[in-house]
Amino acid sequence: MTTGATPPPRTAAQKRAEAMRTHRIAFIVMTVLLVAAPAVVYPVFMMKLMCFALFACAFNLLIGFGGLLSFGHAMFLGAAGYASAHAAKVWGLTPELAILFGTLCAAVLGVGAGLLAIRRQGIYFAMITLALAQMVFFFSLQAPFTGGEDGIQAVPRGMLFGLIDVGQPLAMYGLVLVIFLAGFALIYRIVHSPFGQVLKAIRENESRAISLGYDVDRYKLLAFVLSATLAGLAGATKAIVFQLASLTDVHWSMSGEVVLMTLLGGMGTVFGPVVGAAVIITMQNYLAQLGAWVTVVQGVIFVICVLAFRRGIIGELGNWLKKTL
């Protein structure tokens, strides 16, 4: 009785090629779903989801691939939102310039915060980012141009490139979709570049990375600034979408929320933060009638997911596929 020959084990190159194909298919499916979503889902809800998904992806770049836990990432989201809203309302900048200005402000803030924070590791790094975020919060509360507790309201959306009226919901949706997909693609490229591989090496064993001659602090700073910039892009876009910049986006609870999104979806995975953001934003939207109990329900779901899906939703799904295929 003869048996079939055992197939040879797959090489590392073959595994990478298969992973790349899977990611491409997933990206295409995600793009198609987002393009078709306005036909069945309220566009403003989808725009909010994409803004927070980009924010979560930016945070995941830092913690999931760099191993750096920030408790103050809301400062980049909120600061960029304030800068973008002020530029659009007071200076009269077009939406693309206002978003660009807010993103640049987040990048500058990221450089300053990063230079201070990367001098420490672990919980000390996290506490420094939290302290800096609280400074930004109180600045936003007291600064005259931020509007205090009222925030900056009635921000005009304007004309994109002077041609397209993004005051129309579908036009605004198209802009947010392009920004999200571009930001997601950039993060994907960063993660799979030589720079991204060094980040992973630092995350796994920083001492070994140092012994190999890598300037670890420089890589950490660059990862921190990139994450802050992309988080700022999400915040600046969100301010134009909702025509509002408020203290909610710089509050410490927003920093905790993005941690929850990332862990729930799957830290260190490419699509995990998108799924996590979708779950959290959907719960907030459809469980809003529960009032303060929304946070309790979120906490229960998070505990269940931590116990049942230790790698996050996408992490567990990917692990199951590896065992099955």
Secondary structure as UniProt FT lines:
FT   HELIX           12..36
FT   HELIX           37..39
FT   HELIX           43..63
FT   TURN            64..66
FT   HELIX           74..89
FT   HELIX           95..117
FT   TURN            118..119
FT   HELIX           122..142
FT   HELIX           144..146
FT   HELIX           148..150
FT   STRAND          159..160
FT   TURN            161..163
FT   STRAND          164..165
FT   TURN            166..167
FT   HELIX           169..191
FT   HELIX           194..204
FT   HELIX           206..211
FT   TURN            212..213
FT   HELIX           216..242
FT   HELIX           247..250
FT   HELIX           252..265
FT   TURN            267..268
FT   HELIX           272..286
FT   HELIX           288..290
FT   TURN            291..292
FT   HELIX           293..308
FT   TURN            310..311
FT   HELIX           312..324
//
